[in-house]
Amino acid sequence: MFIVGAILLILIGLFHSYLGERYILIRLFRRDNLPKLLGSDWFTKRVIRFAWHLTTIAWWGFALILVVLSMPSVNIYSQITSIIGVVFFLSGCVSFVFSHGKHLSWVVFFTIAATSFFGSAYN
């Protein structure tokens, strides 16, 4: 049953990112009344876009956790904390790249990734 959930999470993530980009974000960004953060709407659009796609990354991380839970091993704790580390590392990368480092969530995401990797390695 966990595998069915994992497959659904992968699919919903694909649909969420693709359809959201195509039918919601592009139309939203055509508007001329978005808030101007840091002097323009460029930053606003970037933050909305990376936050939208972070949802997909999180769902894919949950899918991997379901896969691990479907075939538990001795190292299940380490596997799950490693997945969490990867999800937050990717989230930090997306945040940093999309905002050119201006949205400081990447600092927090990388810190969570580091503590997850550390916890996985030393627990």
N, C-alpha and C positions, 0 to 999 in steps of 0.2 A: 504493500500500500504506500510506503514511503516513496518508492520509485515513481508511482503515478503522480504523487504530489510534486516530486522534483521535476518531472517532465512538464507538468502544468506551470510550475514556476518559471522554467526556462522559456516556455512558449509565451506566457503572459508578459514576461520581461521583454521579449522580442517585439511583441505587438505593442506594448506600452511605449517603448522607445520609438519604434518606426511610426506608428499611427499618431502618437503624440507630437512628434516632430512635424509630420506631414499635415495634420489637420488642426492642431491646436497651437503649437508654438509659432509656426510660420505666420499664421493668421494673427496671432496676438502681437507679434513683433512688427506687423505692418501699421499698427496703431501709432498715432503721434502723441498720445497722452499718457505714456508710461512714465513713472517717476524717474527723475534724473538723479541718480546716485553718483557721487564723485564727479558731478558736473555734466554728465550726459546720460542718455539712456543705454549706452553701450554696456556699461557695467551691470545695469539692471537686467538686460537681456541675457548676458552671460551667466549671471547668478541663477536666473530662472531656468536656463537651459541645463546647467550642470546639476542643479537640484533635481530637475526632472529625471535626468539619466542616472543619478545616484540611486534612485528607487530601483531601477533595473539591476544595478550592481548588487544591491542589498538582497533582492529577490533571488538572484543567482547564487549568492552566498548561502541563503537559506536552502536552496535546492541542493547544494553540495552537502550541507549538514544533514539533510534528509537521506541522501545517498549513504553517508557515513553511518547514520543510525540504522539503515536497512541491513547493514552487514557489520555489526559491532565487532571491534577487535580489542586487544589489550590496550592499545594506544588511542582509544576513542577520545579521551580528554585532550591529548596532544593534537589529534587530527582536527577536532572542532576549534580549538584555540588557534591553530594554524590557519584554518579557513577564515576565522574572524580577523586575524592579522592581515591576510591577503585582501579581504573585502575593504578594510580600512586603509590599507596601503593604496589600493586602486582608487578609493574615494579621495584620498589626499592628492593623488596624481591628477585626477579629473578636476578637482577644485583648483589646484595650482595652475594647471594648463589653461583651463577655461577663463579664469579670472586674472591670469598673468601674475599670480601671487598676491593680488590685492584683497581677496576674500580670505581671511585668516583661518578659515575652517581647516585648511590643509595642515596647519600646525597641530591642531587637535587630532585630526585623523591620523597623521603620521605618529603622534604620541601613542594613540590607542593601538596602532599597528605594532609599534615597538614593544609596548607592554604585553600585548598578546603573544608576540613571538618569544619574548623573554619568558613569559609564563609557561609557554609550550615547551621551551627548551629546558627549563630548570625546575619543572614540577614533576 
